[in-house]
Amino acid sequence: MRVLVLGGDGYLGWPTALHLSDKGHDVAVLDNFARRGYDAELGVESLVPIASLADRIATWQELSGRTITSYEGDLLDAEFLFEAVRDFAPDAVVHYAEQRSAPYSMIDREHAVYTQHNNVIGNLNLLYAIAEIDPAIHLVKLGTMGEYGTPNVDIEEGWLDLEHNGRSDRVLFPKRPGSFYHLTKVHDSHNIEFTCRAWGLRATDLNQGVVYGQQTPQTALDPRLATRFDYDAVFGTVLNRFVIQAVLGQPLTVYGKGTQTRGLIDIRDTVECIRLAVEHPAEPGEFRVFNQMTESMSVAAIADLVADRFPGPVQIEHLENPRTEAPEHYYNVKHTGLVGLGLQPHLLSDTLIESMFDIVGANKHRVNPEKLRPAVRWRGALKS
């Protein structure tokens, strides 16, 4: 199949492109390199050095003999996007090309507006491109488990069978997102579902949990193929941050009591989930939703696990939670769809955590310790 990966220079986009190429698909990547720009803005960089996209693609061709086509541009530029879709003529489009950080979206009004405009309008341009160029293209869109919030009921896979006053219907599962970033994902889901219903498009919405890890079998082949390792309090995910703090001898910073529960997924499972979704497309007119996670764990439990596995003393520090979220909540997520397609999950293991300690140890000189502390507060945005 021909697969166009939007955001193909990013943390997940690049290893996804390699995984799909390695599995025999013809792959193209599209990116505007905004993620590298956020590093410059925030004064931080990936823990692991990352090569330019051109060098990455050349290295992959050198090692595998396979070519990855690249397009440089922005989804907000509809003319560019339409031309790229026409030129590559994909069977599927994998959409990662959005600002992906909740804290970044909550810095102030400017960052909230940027995130909403970039994500929602870019996705809307993509829907029009697919509809006008080839409605048979299968859209595989990365969403987030954060769309749901923490309802006091089981979280179904996208849809809910509802009974009310003696009548029944099937509706999208109610959403209660926790940031302006998460809200963009909800808006995307609604826009995609509408175009499936109104225009007959086909789409798979993947509500993903927190991703951990930095290596896939393909990125591990050569340092020039490495993907990002974000650790800072704006873009870094919780497990990555805890591992770095342990290696540096700093306390693991748990927000609040740490009883907040998160869905988790290994980066190797993320790329495999994308492959499964691409190779088993939704039907025309179908808006299909999978909850893309493999296990769940409280933030405090993640900190305890890292502390237990690290070969040295580790302290845990509880900070005031900068976010507005329920400190204790029910969390039971249905996530059977991708397993039904053949996913064989990697669960969080001693081996994986120990390998992350090694990666951090080899690159700890690149860490800016000041960036590990939370500087963005959900209510603080009102002061600017």
N, C-alpha and C positions, 0 to 999 in steps of 0.2 A: 504493500500500500504506500501511497504518497502522503506523508504527514508533515504539516507545517507547524512548528513549535514556536509560539509567540512568547517572548521573554526567554529566548533560548540561550542567553548569556548568563542567566541567573543561577541562584543556588540550586533550584530544582530543574529549571529548564535545560541547563547544559547536560547534567547526567541523564535526563530523560531523552534528549536527542541522541546521546551516545547509546543508550540502552535500545532504543528503537532501531537505530542504524545497525547495531550489532545483531539484532534479531532479523535483519534482512529487509527492513523498510527503507524506502527512499525518503530522506529527511532533509528539510530545510529549516533554518532558524531565522527568526526576525527579532530585532532588538533595537532600542534607541539608547541603550547604555545609561539609562537614568539611575539604575541601582548603583553603578560606580560613582555617579554624581552625588548620591546621598552620602557616600563615604567622605567625599571631599567637603561637603557641607557640614557634616557632623564631626570632622576631624578624627576619623577612625578608619581602619582598614581591615580586611579579612585577616584572620589569624594566619591562615595558610596562603601564601602568595598565589595569585591567579594570573595566568597568561592572558594576553589579548585574545579576542575571539578569533582573529585571523590565525594566530599561532596555534590555538587549540584545534581549529579545523585542519590546519596543515599537519599537525602532529597525528591526529586521528587518521588522516589519509595515509600518512607514512606507516603507521602501525597496522592498520586494518585493510588498506587498499580501497576503502569506501569514501565516497565524496559526500560532504554536507554542504548544501547551498546556503548562502546567507543573504539577508536583506537588512539594511540599516535604515530605520525610520520609525515613525511614531503612529500609533493607532488613532491619535487625534487628527492625523492628516489622512482624511478619507480617500483622497485621490491616490496617495501612495499605497494605502492599504489595499484598495481595490486592484491596483495594478499588480501588487505582489501576489494576491490571491489568483488573479487571472494568469500570471506568468507561471506560477508553480503548479496550478491546477491540482490542489490536494484532494485526497479522499477524506481526510480528517484534519481538523485544526485543533491543536492542544493550546489552550489559552492560559498562560501564566503571567501575561504582560500587564501586571497591575502593581501599584504601590501596596506592599503587603504587611506593613507594620501598624499595629494598633497605636503604640505610643507615638509614632511619627504623626499619625493623623490627629492626635490630641495635643500637639505642641501649642498651637494657637489657631486663630481663625484662618490665617493664610494656609497653613498646612491641612486643615480640615477641608477647606474649599478645593485646594489642589487635589487632595485624595479623592474627593467625591467626583470632581470634574474628570480627572484622569481616568479613573476606573470605570465609572458609569458610562461616560460618553464614548470612551474607547471601545467598550464592550458593545455599545449600541451601534457604532460604526461597523463593527465586525458582523453583527447580525444582519445589517443591511447588505454588506458585501456578500455574505453567504447567500442571502435570499435572492439577490439580483444576479449573481454570477453562476451559482450552482446550488440549488436548495438540497441536493443530495449529500452535500458535504456534512460529515458528522462533527459537531462541535463537542469537544471534551473540555469542560471548563472547571478550573480549580476554584472551589469554594472553601468554606471553613466551617468546622464544628461550632465556631463562635457565632454563627448565624442564629443558632438555636437559643443561646443563653443557657440558663440552668432551670428549666421548668420542673415542677414537682410531679412530673409524670414521665413515663418511659419515652425516650426520643426515638421515633420511628424513622425510617429511611425516606425522608422528604415528604411523604404523604401521610394523611391521617383520615381514617374512616370515622365520620362524625354522625352522631344521632342527636337530633334536637327537636323537641315537640312532636315526636312521633314520625319524623322524617329523617332520612339519611342522605349523606353525600360523601364524596371523597375530595378532600381539600388539601392544599399545601400545609404542612405542619407549621403551626404558629411560631413566629420568630421574635426573639427579644435580644438583639445584638448589643454588645457591650462597648462599642466605640464607633467613631465615624468611619473607620476602616471597615469594621464588620457590617455596618449599615450598607456600605457600597456592595458588599457581596449579596446582601438580601435584595437590593435593587436589581442587581445583575440577574439573580435567580428569577425574580418576577418578570423581568424583561424577556429572559430566555423562554420561560414557560409560556408567556403570551405569544411569542413568535412561533413556538411549536404548535400552539393551539390555533393561531390565526393564519399562519403562513405554511404550515406543514413541515417546518424544519425538524431536524432530529438532533437531540442534545443529551449529553450525560453530564450531570452536575455532581462533582465530587466534593463532598463536605469533609475536608481533611482535618485531622487532629494535629497536634504539635509534632513536627518532624525532628528527629534527632539523628546524629551521625553525619559523616562527611564523605564517606567513600562508598562507591559501588564497584563491582568487578571491573567496569570499564575505566572509571576515573583513577583506579589504583594502578593502572598499567604504566603510567608515566607521570612524573610531577607536573608536566605541562598540561595534563588533562584534569588537574584538580579543580574541584568546585569550591565555592566559598565556605568559610567557617566563621559565621558571625557570632560574636560573643557580647557585644555591648548591650546596654539596657534598653536601647531603642529597637534594634533589629535582631539581637541574639535571642535564641529560644532558651527556655529555663534549664534544660539539661546541659546544653553547651556551656552556659554561664557557670553552673555549679562545678563542672569539671575543671574549667579554667581557674576558678577561685580556689579549688582544692590544690591544684598544682602550684599555684602562686603562694600558698600558705595563707590565703585570706579566708575570712568566714564566708560560708554559703549564705547569701542574702535571701531569706524567705520573706515574702510579702504577707503581712498579717500573721494569722495562726498557721497558714499553709494548708488549711483544710480544703481550699479550692481544688476541685478535681479536674484533671485534663485528660482528654483522649490523646493517645500517643501513637506514633508510627515511625518505623525505621525508614531511612531514606531509600534503602534497597527495595522496600515494599512499595514506597511511593512510585518509583519508576515502573515497577511491575504492574501496579494497579492501572497506570496509564496505558501500558501495553495491552492489558486485558480489556480495558474499555475501548481502545482503538480497534482491536481485532474482533470484538463482539459489539458492533454498533447498535445504538438505539434504532427503533423503527421510525419511518417518516411520521411526523406529527407527535412523536413521543418525547416527553420531558422526563428522563430517567434520573433518579437520584440515588447515589451510594454514599453511605457514611464511611469515609476512608480513614479508618483507624483500626488498630489491632488490640489495644488494651487501654485501660485507664488507671490513673494513679493520682493521689493527691500530691500537691507541691511539696509538702513536708515529707511524704514518703519517698519522693525522688531525692530530696536532700539527704535523707537517712541512708538511702541506697548508695549514693555517691560517697558519703562519708564512710560507710562500712567497707566499700571496695577499695578506697584509696589506701595505699601502703604507707600511711603516716597519719599524724594527728590532724583532725579536721574539726573546726568549730562551726556551729550554725547560729546565725544572727537573725532575729525576727525584726523586720522593719515595719513601720507604718505602711499600710498598703496604699500605693499611689493611685490605684485604680478604684473605680466604683463598681463593686461586685459583691455578691453574697458570700460571706465568709464560710458558711456551712450550707450544704445543699444536697439534694438528691441528684444522682447522676447514673442513669442506666440507658445505654445507647444500643440500639439494634444496628448491627453491622455484618449482615450475612450475604449481601449481594455480591461483593467481590470475591468472597470465599467460594460462593456458588459458581463463579466463573473460573475458579482454579487457583486463587491466591493461597500460597502457603506461607503464613506470616513468620517473620523473625520477631520474637518477643525480646524485650529488654533483658540482656544477659550480662553475666560477669565479663565474658570475653569482649563484648562490644564496648563496655565501659572502660575496660583496661586498655583497649586499643585506642580509645579517645584520649586517655591519659598520655599515651606515647606520642600521639599527634601534637597535643598541647605542649608536652615537654620539649619537643624538637623546635617549637616555634614560639615559646613563651617570651622571648625577647621582643616580639612584635606586639605584645599586649600593652595597651594604655590603661593602667589600673583605674584611673579616674572615670573611665567610660563604663565601668561595671556597676556603678551606683545609679539608682533611678533618679532622673532629673525632670521627667515629665509627669505631671500630676493631672488627673482627669479634671478636677475642679480648678486647677491653676490656669487652664486656658481662658477662663472667664476674666482674668485680671489683665489681659493684654488688650 
